[in-house]
């Protein structure tokens, strides 16, 4: 009997990341992703994809990121962050960089 083939990792197996981008016009964009590097490239137009919101506000830079164990946890955290005022978001981003 041969060895079992390695399990192929899927998006469901990957950890999720909550992220905030600072756009060229100073606005903030919040999202979740499994591959933050790829998603940032998409938002900056280096790869196909990316949100319509960021297309006219390039370049964007990563201002904040926070890992979550699954999509549900990341989505709940995203919703909570989106409910904050801009001042509260800036305070949270600032605290995370310390």
Backbone as CSV, one residue per row, in Angstrom:
resi,resn,N_x,N_y,N_z,CA_x,CA_y,CA_z,C_x,C_y,C_z
1,UNK,0.834,-1.183,0.000,0.000,0.000,0.000,0.874,1.240,0.000
2,UNK,0.557,2.177,-0.880,1.325,3.405,-1.002,0.935,4.437,0.046
3,UNK,1.767,5.444,0.153,1.489,6.522,1.105,0.309,7.355,0.606
4,UNK,-0.419,7.900,1.533,-1.556,8.764,1.185,-1.020,10.057,0.576
5,UNK,-1.632,10.527,-0.476,-1.180,11.808,-1.046,-1.445,12.939,-0.052
6,UNK,-0.613,13.956,-0.120,-0.765,15.105,0.769,-2.100,15.784,0.475
7,UNK,-2.744,16.233,1.535,-4.023,16.933,1.375,-3.772,18.270,0.695
8,UNK,-4.552,18.552,-0.314,-4.426,19.815,-1.028,-5.094,20.912,-0.199
9,UNK,-4.359,21.984,0.082,-4.911,23.079,0.881,-5.871,23.895,0.042
10,UNK,-7.009,24.210,0.633,-8.010,25.029,-0.036,-8.169,26.332,0.723
11,UNK,-8.927,27.246,0.154,-9.175,28.526,0.822,-9.847,28.308,2.172
12,UNK,-10.657,27.249,2.275,-11.347,26.967,3.534,-10.365,26.569,4.632
13,UNK,-9.204,26.016,4.244,-8.201,25.598,5.228,-7.316,26.753,5.668
14,UNK,-7.230,27.780,4.868,-6.299,28.874,5.120,-6.820,29.806,6.208
15,UNK,-5.907,30.450,6.895,-6.282,31.465,7.878,-6.739,32.711,7.128
16,UNK,-7.634,33.457,7.736,-8.152,34.679,7.138,-7.547,35.892,7.807
17,UNK,-7.463,36.973,7.055,-6.870,38.214,7.557,-7.846,39.360,7.327
18,UNK,-8.068,40.152,8.373,-8.793,41.412,8.264,-7.749,42.463,7.938
19,UNK,-8.030,43.331,6.962,-7.048,44.351,6.605,-7.707,45.690,6.346
20,UNK,-6.923,46.744,6.532,-7.362,48.105,6.209,-6.307,48.706,5.296
21,UNK,-6.767,49.271,4.178,-5.876,49.946,3.247,-6.070,51.454,3.362
22,UNK,-4.980,52.185,3.221,-5.058,53.638,3.121,-4.882,53.969,1.646
23,UNK,-5.906,54.585,1.069,-5.894,54.913,-0.357,-5.147,56.226,-0.598
24,UNK,-4.785,56.472,-1.858,-4.034,57.678,-2.225,-4.782,58.957,-1.862
25,UNK,-6.116,58.908,-1.839,-6.892,60.100,-1.486,-7.128,60.233,0.017
26,UNK,-6.504,59.338,0.805,-6.609,59.410,2.257,-7.748,58.609,2.857
27,UNK,-8.626,58.047,2.023,-9.721,57.246,2.548,-9.223,55.874,2.980
28,UNK,-10.051,55.181,3.763,-9.714,53.852,4.255,-10.635,52.823,3.608
29,UNK,-10.084,51.654,3.287,-10.852,50.552,2.728,-10.602,49.338,3.608
30,UNK,-11.653,48.659,4.017,-11.548,47.492,4.891,-12.003,46.249,4.153
31,UNK,-11.272,45.143,4.329,-11.659,43.884,3.696,-11.077,42.698,4.424
32,UNK,-11.371,41.494,3.907,-10.801,40.256,4.433,-10.230,39.454,3.265
33,UNK,-9.248,38.632,3.553,-8.611,37.826,2.503,-7.874,36.648,3.119
34,UNK,-7.576,35.640,2.303,-6.737,34.534,2.745,-5.285,34.746,2.341
35,UNK,-5.058,35.509,1.284,-3.705,35.791,0.798,-3.567,37.309,0.684
36,UNK,-3.072,37.926,1.737,-3.028,39.384,1.799,-2.115,39.982,0.733
37,UNK,-0.990,39.365,0.452,-0.081,39.869,-0.574,-0.742,39.916,-1.941
38,UNK,-1.419,38.826,-2.299,-2.121,38.781,-3.582,-3.226,39.834,-3.630
39,UNK,-3.968,39.960,-2.533,-5.083,40.915,-2.500,-4.588,42.347,-2.637
40,UNK,-3.474,42.664,-2.001,-2.898,44.002,-2.115,-2.465,44.279,-3.557
41,UNK,-1.870,43.278,-4.212,-1.501,43.423,-5.630,-2.746,43.665,-6.482
42,UNK,-3.838,42.982,-6.174,-5.078,43.186,-6.926,-5.592,44.613,-6.730
43,UNK,-5.597,45.082,-5.497,-6.078,46.441,-5.236,-5.221,47.496,-5.929
44,UNK,-3.936,47.219,-6.093,-3.031,48.172,-6.742,-2.958,47.987,-8.259
45,UNK,-3.751,47.072,-8.811,-3.804,46.888,-10.257,-2.673,46.066,-10.829
46,UNK,-1.893,45.406,-9.991,-0.792,44.567,-10.467,-1.280,43.184,-10.899
47,UNK,-2.471,42.801,-10.457,-3.105,41.541,-10.825,-4.575,41.831,-11.095
48,UNK,-5.226,41.000,-11.883,-6.661,41.180,-12.103,-7.430,41.042,-10.787
49,UNK,-8.507,41.776,-10.667,-9.320,41.724,-9.453,-9.172,43.013,-8.672
50,UNK,-9.592,42.990,-7.453,-9.537,44.193,-6.635,-10.885,44.891,-6.633
51,UNK,-11.140,45.617,-5.590,-12.432,46.287,-5.433,-12.542,47.499,-6.354
52,UNK,-13.735,47.735,-6.826,-13.993,48.909,-7.660,-13.641,50.193,-6.893
53,UNK,-13.902,50.188,-5.594,-13.628,51.368,-4.771,-12.160,51.796,-4.854
54,UNK,-11.239,50.830,-4.843,-9.815,51.180,-4.822,-9.243,51.468,-6.211
55,UNK,-9.950,51.112,-7.279,-9.407,51.307,-8.632,-9.098,52.753,-8.945
56,UNK,-9.914,53.673,-8.491,-9.683,55.088,-8.747,-8.927,55.792,-7.639
57,UNK,-8.437,55.016,-6.664,-7.775,55.610,-5.500,-6.377,55.021,-5.288
58,UNK,-5.751,54.582,-6.356,-4.419,53.977,-6.272,-3.347,55.041,-6.237
59,UNK,-2.201,54.708,-5.663,-1.869,53.436,-5.017,-2.474,53.353,-3.622
60,UNK,-2.653,52.106,-3.171,-3.119,51.874,-1.811,-1.973,51.245,-1.029
61,UNK,-1.979,51.470,0.280,-0.954,50.848,1.132,-1.633,50.194,2.323
62,UNK,-1.028,49.137,2.809,-1.566,48.420,3.954,-1.362,49.260,5.208
63,UNK,-2.451,49.539,5.922,-2.382,50.328,7.145,-2.536,49.453,8.381
64,UNK,-3.196,48.291,8.246,-3.519,47.455,9.394,-3.855,46.054,8.909
65,UNK,-3.437,45.047,9.653,-3.877,43.680,9.372,-3.961,42.917,10.683
66,UNK,-4.877,41.940,10.710,-5.127,41.173,11.922,-5.576,39.773,11.503
67,UNK,-4.863,38.730,11.916,-5.239,37.364,11.527,-6.462,36.868,12.291
68,UNK,-7.230,36.013,11.633,-8.396,35.369,12.240,-8.404,33.902,11.825
69,UNK,-8.928,33.027,12.664,-8.841,31.583,12.383,-9.715,31.097,11.237
70,UNK,-10.801,31.825,10.942,-11.689,31.389,9.871,-12.442,32.580,9.279
71,UNK,-13.151,32.315,8.206,-13.846,33.395,7.505,-14.915,34.050,8.379
72,UNK,-15.599,33.247,9.160,-16.651,33.786,10.021,-16.091,34.813,10.999
73,UNK,-15.000,34.465,11.668,-14.384,35.381,12.638,-13.895,36.651,11.942
74,UNK,-13.308,36.487,10.762,-12.809,37.658,10.017,-13.968,38.553,9.581
75,UNK,-15.057,37.957,9.137,-16.219,38.738,8.701,-16.859,39.497,9.856
76,UNK,-16.937,38.863,11.016,-17.494,39.523,12.200,-16.606,40.701,12.604
77,UNK,-15.285,40.490,12.593,-14.353,41.575,12.931,-14.431,42.705,11.906
78,UNK,-14.579,42.349,10.629,-14.706,43.358,9.565,-15.955,44.209,9.787
79,UNK,-17.066,43.567,10.079,-18.313,44.299,10.306,-18.175,45.249,11.498
80,UNK,-17.518,44.779,12.557,-17.312,45.630,13.726,-16.435,46.827,13.413
81,UNK,-15.378,46.600,12.646,-14.473,47.690,12.282,-15.174,48.708,11.382
82,UNK,-15.987,48.223,10.449,-16.693,49.125,9.532,-17.711,50.002,10.261
83,UNK,-18.208,49.543,11.411,-19.169,50.333,12.186,-18.505,51.479,12.946
84,UNK,-17.185,51.438,13.110,-16.491,52.480,13.864,-16.438,53.790,13.074
85,UNK,-16.341,54.890,13.802,-16.127,56.178,13.152,-14.713,56.195,12.575
86,UNK,-14.456,57.135,11.693,-13.111,57.249,11.121,-12.079,57.470,12.218
87,UNK,-12.397,58.332,13.197,-11.466,58.612,14.298,-11.156,57.344,15.089
88,UNK,-12.172,56.530,15.337,-11.966,55.280,16.071,-11.134,54.297,15.244
89,UNK,-11.376,54.254,13.927,-10.567,53.387,13.054,-9.108,53.831,13.076
90,UNK,-8.876,55.131,12.958,-7.496,55.653,12.975,-6.818,55.312,14.302
91,UNK,-7.563,55.415,15.406,-7.001,55.081,16.722,-6.630,53.595,16.772
92,UNK,-7.483,52.736,16.241,-7.207,51.301,16.242,-6.006,50.983,15.366
93,UNK,-5.934,51.615,14.211,-4.792,51.407,13.319,-3.506,51.876,14.008
94,UNK,-3.561,53.022,14.650,-2.388,53.569,15.350,-1.924,52.683,16.479
95,UNK,-2.863,52.125,17.240,-2.509,51.238,18.352,-1.838,49.978,17.847
96,UNK,-2.276,49.478,16.696,-1.728,48.225,16.180,-0.294,48.386,15.688
97,UNK,0.100,49.597,15.336,1.450,49.823,14.805,2.463,50.052,15.907
98,UNK,2.024,50.190,17.141,2.932,50.458,18.267,3.709,49.235,18.644
